[in-house]
């Protein structure tokens, strides 16, 4: 049974940093893209960042470019999201996801992802 578990969320002041980590178990995902999405209260799930298999390419939402960095460690079956210069607008539940088995390229669309974690809360507030 595939399971994804996110850790690293919490409360941080504006301008601060957090590092989210997602551990995947129950399968091997080195040939699949992985991504991070977020959902704020009253809003839909939105793309944050994604990384292809073998990390040959990465993609970021405009809101994340220059501030967030996605990385993966296939030996550990993990995908991390380093978030710097956090803003109140970054407040949301953050989800990691594993994309459907295909070419291995990343996608910005939630419906392309097969497995999801339960999410971790990130709150940016003074």
C-alpha positions as CSV (number, residue, x, y, z in Angstrom):
1,X,0.0,0.0,0.0
2,X,1.4,3.3,-1.1
3,X,1.7,5.9,1.7
4,X,2.9,9.5,1.6
5,X,3.6,11.4,4.8
6,X,4.5,15.1,4.9
7,X,6.5,16.7,7.8
8,X,8.0,20.0,8.5
9,X,5.0,22.3,8.6
10,X,4.3,24.8,11.3
11,X,4.0,28.5,12.3
12,X,6.6,30.9,11.0
13,X,7.0,34.6,10.8
14,X,6.9,36.5,7.5
15,X,10.4,36.3,6.0
16,X,11.1,33.0,7.7
17,X,11.9,29.6,6.2
18,X,10.5,26.1,6.5
19,X,11.6,22.9,4.9
20,X,8.9,20.4,4.1
21,X,9.7,16.7,3.6
22,X,7.6,13.9,2.1
23,X,8.4,10.3,2.7
24,X,6.9,7.7,0.3
25,X,6.5,4.1,1.1
26,X,4.9,1.0,-0.4
27,X,6.6,1.4,-3.8
28,X,9.4,2.7,-5.8
29,X,9.0,6.1,-7.3
30,X,12.3,6.9,-8.9
31,X,10.7,6.7,-12.3
32,X,7.9,9.0,-11.5
33,X,7.6,12.8,-11.1
34,X,6.7,14.2,-7.7
35,X,5.1,17.4,-6.7
36,X,4.0,19.8,-4.1
37,X,0.6,21.5,-4.0
38,X,-1.2,23.6,-1.5
39,X,-4.7,24.5,-0.6
40,X,-5.7,27.6,1.4
41,X,-9.1,27.9,3.2
42,X,-11.9,28.5,0.7
43,X,-9.6,27.9,-2.3
44,X,-8.8,25.1,-4.7
45,X,-5.7,23.0,-4.7
46,X,-2.9,24.8,-6.5
47,X,0.4,23.8,-7.9
48,X,3.5,24.9,-6.1
49,X,6.5,22.9,-7.5
50,X,7.3,19.6,-9.1
51,X,10.3,17.6,-10.1
52,X,10.7,15.0,-12.8
53,X,12.1,11.5,-12.4
54,X,15.9,11.6,-12.0
55,X,15.4,15.4,-11.2
56,X,16.3,16.3,-14.8
57,X,13.7,19.1,-14.7
58,X,11.8,21.1,-12.1
59,X,8.9,23.5,-12.3
60,X,7.5,26.2,-10.0
61,X,4.4,28.3,-9.7
62,X,5.1,32.0,-10.3
63,X,4.4,32.6,-6.6
64,X,7.2,30.1,-5.7
65,X,9.9,31.0,-8.1
66,X,13.0,32.4,-6.5
67,X,11.8,31.5,-3.0
68,X,11.1,27.7,-3.0
69,X,13.3,24.9,-4.1
70,X,12.2,21.3,-4.7
71,X,14.5,18.3,-4.5
72,X,14.3,14.6,-4.3
73,X,16.3,11.7,-2.9
74,X,15.4,8.5,-4.7
75,X,17.5,6.4,-2.3
76,X,15.3,7.5,0.5
77,X,12.1,7.9,-1.5
78,X,11.7,11.5,-0.3
79,X,10.9,14.8,-1.9
80,X,11.6,18.0,-0.1
81,X,10.4,21.6,-0.5
82,X,12.7,24.3,0.9
83,X,10.6,27.5,1.4
84,X,12.4,30.8,2.0
85,X,11.1,34.4,2.4
86,X,7.7,33.1,3.4
87,X,4.7,35.4,3.1
88,X,1.3,35.4,4.8
89,X,-0.1,34.4,1.4
90,X,1.8,31.1,1.6
91,X,-0.4,30.0,4.4
92,X,-2.1,26.8,3.4
93,X,-2.1,23.0,3.8
94,X,0.7,21.6,1.7
95,X,0.4,18.2,0.0
96,X,3.0,16.1,-1.7
97,X,2.0,13.9,-4.6
98,X,3.4,11.2,-6.9
99,X,2.5,11.4,-10.5
100,X,1.0,8.6,-12.5
101,X,3.5,6.3,-14.2
102,X,4.3,7.7,-17.6
103,X,7.2,9.5,-19.3
104,X,8.4,10.8,-15.9
105,X,8.0,14.4,-16.7
106,X,6.4,16.7,-14.2
107,X,2.9,18.2,-14.4
108,X,1.3,21.2,-12.8
109,X,-2.2,19.6,-12.8
110,X,-3.4,17.8,-9.7
111,X,-5.4,15.2,-11.8
112,X,-2.1,13.9,-13.2
113,X,-1.0,12.7,-9.7
114,X,-1.9,9.3,-8.5
115,X,-0.9,9.3,-4.8
116,X,-1.3,12.0,-2.2
117,X,-0.3,12.6,1.3
118,X,-2.7,13.9,4.0
119,X,-1.0,17.4,4.0
120,X,0.8,19.5,6.5
121,X,-0.2,22.9,7.7
122,X,2.0,25.9,7.0
123,X,1.0,29.2,8.7
124,X,2.9,32.4,8.0
125,X,2.0,35.0,10.6
126,X,3.5,37.5,12.9
